[in-house]
Amino acid sequence: MIETKVLAVRYLANASPTICKQLGIPKEYPSLGLITTDSDDPTYIALDEATKAAQVQVCYSRSFYAGAANASTPNAGEVIGILAGSTPGIVRSGMEAALSALKRVGFQDVGVPCLAHTVSSCGSFLAKEAGVQEGTALAYIIAPPLESMYALDAALKAADVKLCKLYAPPSETNFGGGLLSGSQSACNAACEAFLQAVSEVAQKPLGAEYGNG
């Protein structure tokens, strides 16, 4: 696993009402927790974990252009996430759950970096992103542009899963992928097929047709 590095964490016990209004945060959720890391997709999965561990919502999340290697400042990284809750303690509990998840979730290296992770029971953040009910199992799959589309096809054919969200390349970080729903075992099978297909392209990028078979 490629470890996700947490770059900065800060808390606002009582955020400015103007900021909250601009972010669309309900008045009853004035406490915020902010995080940046060097890897966006594991962070989104971790933020979803926060919504299951505490009464928080992900009020803002955004990947930065070109990836962590081209970050504008040392603490910017690749992504920012903001959690909102009714009290500082609740927000801190959510953030601690996110930080814990980041120790378990990361990109894999199969010749190129990619992510194939089964979320056994999604929280409110990924449920909204995928357009499914909370508690649904999801396969979260991400890879470089060509690999992502090739491997997504393999994942959909390998298991009884549904494509709920397509991240068509290029994303802000020049990757692609999607969110697939199904049973936990089906999501696991889809993730495995995705990894195998990404690895295949990484090992033989031109394929047999161009003499690399």
Secondary structure, 3 states (H helix, E strand, C coil): CECCCEEEEEEECCCCHHHHHHHCCCCCCCEEEEEEECCHHHHHHHHHHHHHHCCCEEEEEEECCCCHHHCCCCCCCCEEEEEEECCHHHHHHHHHHHHHHHCCCCEEECCCEEEEEEECCCCHHHHHHHCCCCCCEEEEEEECHHHHHHHHHHHHHHCCCEEEEEECCCCCCCCEEEEEEECHHHHHHHHHHHHHHHHHHHHCCCCHHHCCC
